[in-house]
Amino acid sequence: MCGIVAIAHRDCRAPVSEDALRGMARTLVHRGPEDEGVLSRRGGGLGFRRLSFMDIPGGQQPFTNEAGNVHVVGNGEIYNYPALRQQLEGLGHQFRSGSDIEAALHAYEEWGTDAFAHLRGMFAIALYDERTQALVAARDRAGEKPLFYADTPQGLFLASEIKALLVRPEVSRTFDLQALDQFLTYEYVIAPRTLFTQIRSLPAAHALVYREGKIRVARYWDVAATPVREWAADDAAVAVREALATAVDRQMMSDVPLGVFLSGGIDSSAIAAFMADSARRRGVTVTSFSMGFRDQSYNELPYAREIATRFGLTHVEDMVTADVAALFDPLVAHLDQPFADVSLFPTYLVSRLARQHVKGVLAGDGGDELFGGYDAYAAQAMAARLSRVAPDVAWRLADRAAQLVPPSSQKKGTLNKIKRFLSGMTANSADLGHYRWMTFMDGPARGRLYTPVLLEATLGGDVHREVREALGAYRADDAVNRELYADLRVYLADDILVKVDRMSMATSLETRAPFLDTDVMELAFSMPGHLKVRGSQRKIVLKQALRGVLPDSILSRRKEGFSIPMKNWLRQELQPLMRDLLSEARLRRRGLFEPREVQRLMAEHVEGRANHAHQLFSLMVFERWADALDAPVQLPGVVAAS
């Protein structure tokens, strides 16, 4: 696992400064604490920080081809490296190392930008081609590894994280207020947007070519192209079990020990089970890592222990407490742009715990998006039925009545689920499908919160455009797969995988996700939606695939989700931090949010009359993030942040 940077000058005759490359790369030392390398040529250059997994003595980057005119740096793992190397050597290419990233270099020599479709793994790759004076980059199919770029009058700057771009004076810090609008709607920003107008995120499964001052970005793979076919239920279950077991075994490729994140849910338990089997064949041991909570409605440790014991794993666990307040500042600053999924805290803590024992872990991310694990899928199916038997006015009246009832302090609970369902039923966003249950601040709420200058700046924007585009891009006549496709393209790529990558790399830990193996993703989308979600049933085919692999106590569990009791902590231990970050003086100085509305949200939440944890935490994250930048955010038409 590594951090990469690249510079391509608009003037292809101008040499790239090694100092500039090193300055960018050294902001990414947490991604690669073990080694550094740079390469400077006329017109372009590459930089690299290394966390070594494969060919530890010989895997230093950048790599250069035999002719000395094409160079590469890469972050990630190419799991089909052995077969790809054999194929390329048969075509006459010569390898100087055992590194999987070198295969990407020779693949590009052989197939040009079509090479990325040959790579199976998680990766962000940048190549400088002196033959054409082009900077070429690509990101893996699911978006496990990040890649950002800034197109400036001087040239293109590219990096694994935004912080490496912001050290360059050529990169503007002008703030994208419509991206803020999107963040407050979803708790994350959807690619290609970032909070900076000049910085963009390369979307998953896309390649970029920069040449002669022009950028071309194109998709090289799309799971939506996978044709849906009829499957017998038993055959589908066998295929899923075999594909997932193969993916886990493939991702065990490493020259250092690997562990597993284990929540005790279906997805992570499946990975642990197949990993234990692979480890026995390899003659190695597996360590599992879990985080628990004193609040038992959030605590899943007993289930994690059950799985660890059943499969003979060495189990390590710890507890998440409200002491996460001490982590708030450093983690928000580390994130580069606002991100408010509260599970970032336990993700960081379990990563820190794992890093004390191993360099890398496998995790269960992607199972929900491929096989239909979220409550929102069942809510959407129920809404389709209920909307035909009761008029809209009845749902609005029921929602108003439900809002008068104080929320439960439990993680989910029947009352909380009913309130959330009714809020989605009455939202003016039925065209968003299940995403009406995956937004946390609707248009009217944002309208009350924003100052006139922010309202004006966001007027005419569409925070839901990328979601609608994702839903519309799936052309097959399968409603469930359409919802899953949108989540794979949006929620997984821009929330789940962002959280996992940033929090694990903050501790210099690599994470791998076997569910996101190309074969597993394409297999899942070849199956009709009714094999995954039917009424209130979810993950139907995955559960059938795991019968006999996992105990029934795990397969029959309801989904919990990896979260923390933030709503309770904001009323108690974290209340002083909240009041400080959302003080009237601070809000007036920033000039974006109405202090009276924020005070109302805080009062209702602290007094237990409503649950505004998502909204308040998002505002806290934004305020701290804006303060944490090394230089002020440039707000177009708004007073600059202090």
ZILINNOR-V440705 format. One record per backbone hydrogen bond with DSSP energy under -1.0 kcal/mol. NH is the residue of the N-H (numbers start at 1). CO is the residue of the C=O. E is the energy in kcal/mol with one decimal. If there is no record, write none. Layout:
nh:NH co:CO e:E
nh:NH co:CO e:E
This chain:
nh:3 co:49 e:-1.9
nh:5 co:47 e:-2.1
nh:6 co:158 e:-2.3
nh:7 co:45 e:-2.2
nh:8 co:156 e:-2.4
nh:9 co:43 e:-2.0
nh:10 co:154 e:-2.7
nh:14 co:11 e:-1.8
nh:16 co:41 e:-1.3
nh:21 co:17 e:-1.7
nh:22 co:18 e:-2.8
nh:23 co:19 e:-2.7
nh:24 co:20 e:-1.8
nh:25 co:21 e:-2.7
nh:26 co:22 e:-2.5
nh:27 co:24 e:-1.3
nh:28 co:25 e:-2.0
nh:31 co:28 e:-1.4
nh:32 co:28 e:-1.1
nh:34 co:50 e:-2.4
nh:37 co:48 e:-1.9
nh:39 co:46 e:-2.6
nh:41 co:44 e:-2.3
nh:43 co:14 e:-3.0
nh:45 co:7 e:-2.2
nh:46 co:39 e:-2.4
nh:47 co:5 e:-2.5
nh:48 co:37 e:-1.8
nh:49 co:3 e:-2.6
nh:50 co:35 e:-2.2
nh:51 co:1 e:-1.8
nh:59 co:55 e:-1.5
nh:63 co:72 e:-2.1
nh:65 co:70 e:-2.2
nh:68 co:65 e:-1.2
nh:71 co:128 e:-2.0
nh:72 co:63 e:-2.2
nh:73 co:126 e:-2.3
nh:75 co:124 e:-2.6
nh:77 co:122 e:-2.3
nh:79 co:120 e:-1.9
nh:80 co:120 e:-1.1
nh:81 co:78 e:-1.4
nh:84 co:80 e:-2.5
nh:85 co:81 e:-3.2
nh:86 co:82 e:-2.1
nh:87 co:83 e:-2.2
nh:88 co:84 e:-2.5
nh:89 co:85 e:-2.9
nh:90 co:86 e:-1.7
nh:92 co:89 e:-1.5
nh:93 co:88 e:-2.3
nh:105 co:101 e:-1.1
nh:106 co:102 e:-1.8
nh:107 co:103 e:-2.4
nh:108 co:104 e:-2.1
nh:109 co:105 e:-2.0
nh:110 co:106 e:-2.0
nh:111 co:107 e:-3.0
nh:112 co:108 e:-2.4
nh:114 co:111 e:-1.5
nh:115 co:112 e:-2.0
nh:118 co:115 e:-2.0
nh:122 co:77 e:-1.7
nh:124 co:75 e:-1.9
nh:125 co:138 e:-2.4
nh:126 co:73 e:-2.5
nh:127 co:136 e:-3.5
nh:128 co:71 e:-1.9
nh:129 co:134 e:-2.8
nh:130 co:69 e:-2.4
nh:133 co:129 e:-1.4
nh:134 co:129 e:-1.6
nh:135 co:210 e:-2.4
nh:136 co:127 e:-2.8
nh:137 co:208 e:-2.6
nh:138 co:125 e:-2.0
nh:139 co:206 e:-1.9
nh:140 co:123 e:-2.3
nh:148 co:159 e:-3.1
nh:149 co:200 e:-2.7
nh:150 co:157 e:-2.6
nh:152 co:155 e:-2.5
nh:156 co:8 e:-2.5
nh:157 co:150 e:-2.1
nh:158 co:6 e:-2.6
nh:159 co:148 e:-2.5
nh:160 co:4 e:-1.8
nh:165 co:162 e:-1.3
nh:166 co:162 e:-2.0
nh:168 co:165 e:-1.7
nh:171 co:168 e:-1.5
nh:175 co:634 e:-3.4
nh:176 co:195 e:-2.5
nh:180 co:176 e:-1.4
nh:181 co:177 e:-1.9
nh:182 co:178 e:-1.8
nh:183 co:179 e:-2.7
nh:184 co:180 e:-2.5
nh:186 co:182 e:-2.4
nh:187 co:183 e:-3.3
nh:193 co:190 e:-1.6
nh:197 co:174 e:-2.2
nh:200 co:149 e:-3.0
nh:201 co:192 e:-2.0
nh:202 co:147 e:-2.7
nh:205 co:140 e:-2.4
nh:206 co:203 e:-1.1
nh:207 co:218 e:-2.8
nh:208 co:137 e:-3.3
nh:209 co:216 e:-2.4
nh:210 co:135 e:-2.9
nh:211 co:214 e:-2.3
nh:214 co:211 e:-1.7
nh:216 co:209 e:-2.3
nh:218 co:207 e:-2.3
nh:220 co:205 e:-2.5
nh:225 co:222 e:-1.9
nh:226 co:223 e:-1.8
nh:229 co:526 e:-2.7
nh:236 co:232 e:-2.6
nh:237 co:233 e:-2.0
nh:238 co:234 e:-2.1
nh:239 co:235 e:-2.4
nh:240 co:236 e:-2.3
nh:241 co:237 e:-2.4
nh:242 co:238 e:-2.5
nh:243 co:239 e:-2.4
nh:244 co:240 e:-2.5
nh:245 co:241 e:-2.1
nh:246 co:242 e:-2.2
nh:247 co:243 e:-2.2
nh:248 co:244 e:-2.4
nh:249 co:245 e:-2.2
nh:250 co:246 e:-2.5
nh:251 co:247 e:-2.1
nh:253 co:250 e:-1.3
nh:255 co:53 e:-2.0
nh:259 co:360 e:-2.5
nh:260 co:287 e:-2.0
nh:261 co:362 e:-2.3
nh:262 co:289 e:-2.7
nh:269 co:265 e:-1.8
nh:270 co:266 e:-2.3
nh:271 co:267 e:-2.0
nh:272 co:268 e:-2.4
nh:273 co:269 e:-2.4
nh:274 co:270 e:-2.4
nh:275 co:271 e:-2.3
nh:276 co:272 e:-2.4
nh:277 co:273 e:-1.7
nh:278 co:274 e:-2.2
nh:279 co:275 e:-2.9
nh:280 co:276 e:-1.9
nh:281 co:277 e:-1.6
nh:282 co:278 e:-1.7
nh:283 co:279 e:-1.1
nh:284 co:279 e:-2.4
nh:288 co:314 e:-2.5
nh:289 co:260 e:-2.2
nh:290 co:316 e:-1.8
nh:292 co:318 e:-2.5
nh:298 co:295 e:-2.0
nh:304 co:300 e:-1.8
nh:305 co:301 e:-2.9
nh:306 co:302 e:-1.8
nh:307 co:303 e:-1.9
nh:308 co:304 e:-2.6
nh:309 co:305 e:-2.7
nh:310 co:306 e:-2.2
nh:311 co:307 e:-2.1
nh:312 co:309 e:-1.0
nh:313 co:308 e:-2.6
nh:314 co:286 e:-2.3
nh:316 co:288 e:-2.5
nh:318 co:290 e:-1.5
nh:320 co:292 e:-3.5
nh:324 co:321 e:-1.3
nh:325 co:322 e:-1.6
nh:326 co:323 e:-2.0
nh:327 co:324 e:-1.5
nh:331 co:327 e:-2.4
nh:332 co:328 e:-2.3
nh:333 co:329 e:-2.3
nh:334 co:330 e:-1.7
nh:335 co:331 e:-1.3
nh:340 co:187 e:-2.7
nh:344 co:341 e:-2.1
nh:345 co:342 e:-1.5
nh:347 co:343 e:-1.9
nh:348 co:344 e:-2.3
nh:349 co:345 e:-2.5
nh:350 co:346 e:-2.7
nh:351 co:347 e:-1.7
nh:352 co:348 e:-2.8
nh:353 co:349 e:-2.2
nh:354 co:350 e:-2.4
nh:355 co:351 e:-2.5
nh:357 co:354 e:-2.4
nh:358 co:354 e:-2.8
nh:361 co:510 e:-2.5
nh:362 co:259 e:-2.1
nh:363 co:512 e:-2.5
nh:367 co:364 e:-1.4
nh:370 co:366 e:-1.7
nh:371 co:367 e:-2.0
nh:372 co:368 e:-1.7
nh:373 co:368 e:-1.5
nh:377 co:374 e:-1.2
nh:379 co:375 e:-2.6
nh:380 co:376 e:-2.3
nh:381 co:377 e:-2.0
nh:382 co:378 e:-2.5
nh:383 co:379 e:-2.7
nh:384 co:380 e:-2.0
nh:385 co:381 e:-1.1
nh:386 co:382 e:-2.9
nh:387 co:383 e:-2.5
nh:388 co:385 e:-1.0
nh:389 co:386 e:-1.5
nh:390 co:386 e:-1.1
nh:395 co:391 e:-1.2
nh:396 co:392 e:-2.2
nh:397 co:393 e:-2.2
nh:398 co:394 e:-2.2
nh:399 co:395 e:-2.4
nh:400 co:396 e:-2.3
nh:401 co:397 e:-2.1
nh:402 co:398 e:-2.3
nh:403 co:399 e:-2.1
nh:405 co:402 e:-1.5
nh:417 co:413 e:-2.1
nh:418 co:414 e:-2.3
nh:419 co:415 e:-2.5
nh:420 co:416 e:-2.1
nh:421 co:417 e:-2.4
nh:422 co:418 e:-2.5
nh:423 co:419 e:-1.9
nh:424 co:420 e:-1.6
nh:425 co:421 e:-2.2
nh:426 co:422 e:-1.7
nh:429 co:427 e:-1.8
nh:432 co:429 e:-2.2
nh:433 co:430 e:-1.7
nh:435 co:432 e:-2.0
nh:436 co:433 e:-1.5
nh:437 co:434 e:-1.8
nh:438 co:435 e:-1.4
nh:440 co:185 e:-3.1
nh:446 co:442 e:-2.3
nh:447 co:443 e:-2.5
nh:448 co:444 e:-1.8
nh:449 co:445 e:-1.4
nh:450 co:446 e:-2.5
nh:451 co:592 e:-2.3
nh:455 co:451 e:-2.6
nh:456 co:452 e:-2.5
nh:457 co:453 e:-1.7
nh:458 co:454 e:-1.8
nh:461 co:458 e:-2.1
nh:465 co:462 e:-1.5
nh:468 co:464 e:-2.7
nh:469 co:465 e:-2.7
nh:470 co:466 e:-2.0
nh:471 co:467 e:-2.6
nh:472 co:468 e:-2.6
nh:473 co:469 e:-1.5
nh:478 co:476 e:-2.0
nh:482 co:478 e:-1.9
nh:483 co:479 e:-1.8
nh:484 co:480 e:-2.5
nh:485 co:481 e:-2.8
nh:486 co:482 e:-2.0
nh:487 co:483 e:-1.9
nh:488 co:484 e:-2.5
nh:489 co:485 e:-2.2
nh:490 co:486 e:-2.4
nh:492 co:487 e:-3.6
nh:494 co:490 e:-2.9
nh:495 co:491 e:-1.7
nh:496 co:491 e:-1.7
nh:497 co:492 e:-3.1
nh:499 co:495 e:-2.6
nh:500 co:496 e:-2.3
nh:501 co:497 e:-2.5
nh:502 co:498 e:-2.7
nh:503 co:499 e:-2.3
nh:504 co:500 e:-2.1
nh:505 co:501 e:-2.6
nh:506 co:502 e:-1.4
nh:507 co:504 e:-1.3
nh:508 co:505 e:-1.2
nh:509 co:504 e:-2.3
nh:510 co:359 e:-2.6
nh:512 co:361 e:-2.1
nh:516 co:513 e:-1.9
nh:517 co:514 e:-1.9
nh:521 co:517 e:-2.6
nh:522 co:518 e:-2.6
nh:523 co:519 e:-2.2
nh:524 co:520 e:-2.6
nh:525 co:521 e:-2.0
nh:527 co:524 e:-1.1
nh:531 co:528 e:-1.8
nh:532 co:529 e:-2.1
nh:533 co:529 e:-2.7
nh:534 co:537 e:-2.1
nh:537 co:534 e:-2.1
nh:539 co:371 e:-1.1
nh:540 co:532 e:-2.1
nh:541 co:531 e:-1.9
nh:543 co:539 e:-2.7
nh:544 co:540 e:-2.1
nh:545 co:541 e:-2.2
nh:546 co:542 e:-1.5
nh:549 co:546 e:-1.9
nh:550 co:546 e:-2.6
nh:554 co:551 e:-1.4
nh:555 co:551 e:-1.9
nh:556 co:552 e:-2.3
nh:557 co:554 e:-1.1
nh:563 co:561 e:-1.2
nh:566 co:564 e:-2.3
nh:569 co:565 e:-2.4
nh:570 co:566 e:-2.5
nh:574 co:569 e:-2.8
nh:575 co:572 e:-1.5
nh:578 co:574 e:-2.3
nh:579 co:575 e:-2.6
nh:580 co:576 e:-2.0
nh:581 co:577 e:-2.6
nh:582 co:578 e:-2.1
nh:583 co:580 e:-1.2
nh:587 co:583 e:-2.5
nh:588 co:584 e:-2.5
nh:589 co:585 e:-1.9
nh:590 co:586 e:-2.1
nh:591 co:587 e:-2.5
nh:594 co:449 e:-3.4
nh:598 co:594 e:-2.0
nh:599 co:595 e:-2.7
nh:600 co:596 e:-2.1
nh:601 co:597 e:-2.3
nh:602 co:598 e:-2.4
nh:603 co:599 e:-2.5
nh:604 co:600 e:-2.5
nh:605 co:601 e:-2.0
nh:606 co:602 e:-3.0
nh:607 co:603 e:-2.2
nh:608 co:605 e:-1.4
nh:609 co:604 e:-1.9
nh:610 co:604 e:-1.4
nh:616 co:612 e:-2.8
nh:617 co:613 e:-2.8
nh:618 co:614 e:-2.1
nh:619 co:615 e:-2.0
nh:620 co:616 e:-2.4
nh:621 co:617 e:-2.7
nh:622 co:618 e:-2.4
nh:623 co:619 e:-2.5
nh:624 co:620 e:-2.4
nh:625 co:621 e:-2.8
nh:626 co:622 e:-2.7
nh:627 co:623 e:-1.7
nh:628 co:624 e:-1.9
nh:634 co:173 e:-1.6
nh:638 co:635 e:-1.8
